Amino acid sequence: MSRPVPDLSAEERLFAGGARSVAGIDEVGRGAWAGPVSVGVVVITDVAEPAPVGLRDSKLLSSAARERLIPAIVGWAAGRAVGHASAAECDGLGMRGAIALAASRAIEDLDEVPDAVIVDGPLDLLFPSSLALSAAVASHRWRATPPRVVEAIVKADQTCATVAAASVVAKVARDRLMAELAESFPAFDLDRNVGYPSAAHQTALRGYGLTPLHRRSWRFVDTIPWERSVADSPRSQG
């Protein structure tokens, strides 16, 4: 069965309701063992051109296809940004809180706060309920003049063009970051697995233990036979 092609139906509905700018938000890195969870935000205005040709949810595209789309997204969007929450923040806040923190950081990095936001998934992650997360985002300026509308749409990354674009922007940014970090931890093959489970990643964990990039509260840690950390000597593996 063919998958839907993302379009601007949801965005146009928000424009018809009075929004002048609409942002799509999506996250990547939720299921990784190492590295940050990253949230992309892509903003368009009510005079935006049609979405770039070939735009899809990042999970449905090859790495090369995602990289090719970046210039088209940059030319199409009125604004874009990526926010990250570290492995330690994932441990401390839980995944929902870490995604909300990364989303807040992404919006904080925009030149202007959009009128409306479409979030991929069933929950509005922009407005925290936990005290720890509330403290983490209290200084973010955008919260003084937040979007007027936040709409959560399940599988928006497959149906909404701005959300699909946000997923591509976030994925490319996170992959590039993991490739840079891989130079310090060569045994973990992070430039290929980008922090996700793989045979090489599992073997390195059993041989070297956890790095500062790893999420220590994740269940995979229970399978590591010892607690040795390579935090103080990241190049001792090679």
PyMOL commands that set and color helices and strands:
alter all, ss='L'
color gray80, all
select helices_A, chain A and resi 9-16+58-60+63-76+87-108+131-137+141-144+156-159+161-182+186-188+190-193+199-208+219-223
alter helices_A, ss='H'
color red, helices_A
select strands_A, chain A and resi 21-28+37-45+79-85+116-120+149-153
alter strands_A, ss='S'
color yellow, strands_A
deselect
rebuild
show_as cartoon
